[in-house]
Amino acid sequence: MEELLDFDAVVIGAGVVGLAIANELCDVIDNVLVLDKESDFGQHVSSRHSGVIHSGIYYVPNSLKARLCVEGNNLLYKFCEENAVDYLNCGKLVVGHNDEDFNKLKELKNNGISNGVKGLELLDLEGAKKKEPLVKCKHALWVPTTGIVDSHGLMQTLEKLCQTKGAIVQYKSEIISLSFNSGTYKIGLSNDDTIIHAKYVINSAGLWCDSIADMLGIDKYKLHFYKGDYYGLRDKTRYNCLIYPLPEEMGLGIHSVIQLDGSVSFGPNAYPVENLDYSIDNSFHNDFYNSISKYLDIDREKLYPDYAGIRPKSFKSGEAPKDFIINNETSLGFPNLINLIGIESPGLTSSLAIGKYIKKILI
């Protein structure tokens, strides 16, 4: 026999963005439910990434990515301080190796300034080495607001805050149906006969957000899976900051990532895949070594495959990059259904700002 449960709002997806949204909604809406098909929070996009707190230098001025990243950067550092979440504001160098690269670095600096990023500075080799003595470059852009964060600790804290405010976070709950009638959304789950009714539904399902939207006949969204590998380095060398190449077509390039324990890893690359597969091997060892060697001297034999992640891009190779898609689908006849599509990098950095943004666009 079906059991009917009424909630004011349902957030689909307990990644960092979904939890940040739920945390904000709890302040203005009663009876918030977070659903996730996995056994714990952040099992996919939210835990398989670089863990970088981005500054906002790359994104088109006034785009959602630009606005939410810059706002989210400030919010995230403050949140970590107030809630004892581990982070490191180490800054980063974006490096160039010739005059053409220097012009690109200037463009990147100007774009960052347009987005409101503070403290950007163009450096020569001597200036770059004052930031990171081991770097190899001719010029570099110094980005002081970049850092790294313990994303697991962040999600754990957000989950606890949601629960303290009365929200229910329910795992092992895969959605198999979603319909709308007379102002109410009806959600069916795979694990029992429970039917959930809600006025507000926020689709933050990450890799599956287009499939959730399609349950209501919204078929205009199409995600493309891009896998990114990360390689570790068996080396006790400690670095002062992150080092990035200039951005590439489908990502920011293979960059260094300082872990909170002081170790370093590198990645990600980006290539299309059809299925969810987090396996990793030595296939890209030479590519990684050659990319890294442009800005750091490392021992090839100490580089090893570590882990992989998959990003939900709303565009594919050869297409112009797209902004975050965050829509209240009222015009399609679905008021207070909010779809979040293609929330990849800088989604982690933007998460707290996205939560506040969702709160503003609810009717």
Salt bridges, closest charged atoms under 4 A:
ASP6 OD1 - HIS197 ND1 3.60
GLU24 OE2 - LYS356 NZ 3.27
GLU24 OE1 - LYS359 NZ 2.69
ASP27 OD1 - LYS165 NZ 3.06
GLU38 OE2 - LYS37 NZ 3.01
GLU38 OE2 - HIS44 NE2 2.72
ASP99 OD1 - LYS138 NZ 3.22
GLU100 OE2 - LYS104 NZ 3.75
ASP297 OD1 - LYS136 NZ 2.96
GLU344 OE2 - LYS65 NZ 3.90
GLU344 OE1 - LYS313 NZ 2.79
